[in-house]
Amino acid sequence: MAIDAIELTRSLVNIESTSYNEGAVGAYLADFLAAQRYAVERMPVDQRDPARTQCNDAGERFNVYAAEPGVTPDVVLSTHMDTVPPFFGCREDDEFLYGRGACDAKGIIAAQVAAAERLREAGVKVGLLFVVGEERDSAGAKVANANPHGSRFLINGEPTDNHLALATKGALRVELRAHGRMAHSAYPELGESAIDKLLDALQALRAMPLPHNPEIGSSTVNIGIIEGGRATNVVPDFAKAQLLYRLVGPSQKLRQAIVSAVGSLAEVNFILDLPYMRFLTVPNIPTMTASFTTDIPQLSSWGQPVLLGPGSILVAHTDREFISKAELMQAIELYEQIGRFLLG
């Protein structure tokens, strides 16, 4: 029986799965795929300290892998189950489904499940891999990469407006930690402000020229988080910030430039480093270049990658996230087309 991708998307969006809180949606998908006669494997992924997860229930989390019993797939369709906060459930009109994860990436999950059913009926050896943690640290992809299942090709899904991605930017996540000495704010000369140091370090990084690639554009940086201080009347003894650079080439020279620019003002820690990537293409499908990054660099053991998905990255991570029902259904056709092309 054909998969109802609209209904599956609706069900998935209504399950909260903010990063580190993916257990419920993983269980739902595992049961759903088992009911479709797949052999389903739950790949455990370590949980972070609940005090640092910023989610309601830091419980069990796992990747979901599904394939025909005893069959090694030639092609695997994959995306992520986690979403960014905050959670909000599904609503719809005649044209669109709205809700957290509608396009990033629960609609994609539904389209891939439906496409895999078509490919399976056509005799293609197909698998499905849905991972946790993509929005934070790619923890699920790293676990999956240590446990490959022999596939030749990986069709990864992210919102690309149903265009094939020629390339994606990489990502370099940086944490700065500045240290100072507390004092009464009436006598600032007795203290040492960590916030002042952090601001100077951030200004140095903002003034630093960034690499440019004529094929994909320039690197960019976003200062996403700033924290620090004790109270308004206390000279702050600590401050930290997190930045995200979008890469258009190797990161080594940029890493060196960041350390040099910050100097002694703060500690520099590189939390995540995902490279710029180029991908396979398929004839007669429009192409694009993505400014975002994906789990693909962490899934190198799962075959040559292709990247395509319904929905727009411009509405992902926003309070108006949505996906077009027509585009969702078109993605099923495209995933089937790509799978058939890759296998000749």
Beta strands, then each sheet from edge to edge (+ up, - down):
strand 1: 39-44
strand 2: 62-67
strand 3: 75-80
strand 4: 91-92
strand 5: 96-98
strand 6: 126-131
strand 7: 153-156
strand 8: 164-168
strand 9: 170-179
strand 10: 183-184
strand 11: 212-213
strand 12: 217-218
strand 13: 220-228
strand 14: 234-235
strand 15: 238-247
strand 16: 267-274
strand 17: 277-278
strand 18: 287-290
strand 19: 304-307
strand 20: 322-324
sheet 1: 1+ 2- 6+ 3+ 7+ 19+
sheet 2: 4+ 5- 20+
sheet 3: 17+ 8- 18-
sheet 4: 13+ 15- 9+ 16-
sheet 5: 10+ 14-
sheet 6: 11+ 12-
end
